[in-house]
Amino acid sequence: MEGKDIPFRMLDADPFSNWLGIAILESRVGYCRVGMTIRREMLNSMGKAHGGITFSLADTAFGFTSNTHGKYAVSIETSINHIEALEEGDFITAECSLEKVKNKVGFNIIAVKKGDDLVALFKGVVYRTQKDWE
């Protein structure tokens, strides 16, 4: 299986990301950009998108990208900084790039944006196993 195809396989087997409405906008080895639209059921008590929504979108981009090198990879530590509030109907994207893979642990920063505006920064540490995607 080609690395750029792995995120599509992962999304097909991911009920939560499908419930969120995540779409893969671009995928290649070492890179993935995903997007989704904020829906009413994703809002918190203040009428803004729940912080878990941007976290989940970024985590998905992180996971998909980390696996494009052909080995099963899992996150071992993540965090997020929320910069701007989001509202129902906003379309947001998360972009992750991983150029080189040299060891079992990798660190990434994922930008979550609404258009050109940065709305969150997600940081993640991934562990790469020796198991191949087939």
Secondary structure as GFF3:
##gff-version 3
##sequence-region A 1 134
A	DSSP	three_ten_helix	3	5	.	.	.	ID=ss1
A	DSSP	alpha_helix	6	12	.	.	.	ID=ss2
A	DSSP	alpha_helix	15	20	.	.	.	ID=ss3
A	DSSP	beta_strand	23	28	.	.	.	ID=ss4
A	DSSP	beta_strand	31	37	.	.	.	ID=ss5
A	DSSP	three_ten_helix	40	42	.	.	.	ID=ss6
A	DSSP	alpha_helix	51	67	.	.	.	ID=ss7
A	DSSP	beta_strand	71	82	.	.	.	ID=ss8
A	DSSP	beta_strand	91	97	.	.	.	ID=ss9
A	DSSP	beta_strand	105	114	.	.	.	ID=ss10
A	DSSP	beta_strand	117	132	.	.	.	ID=ss11
###
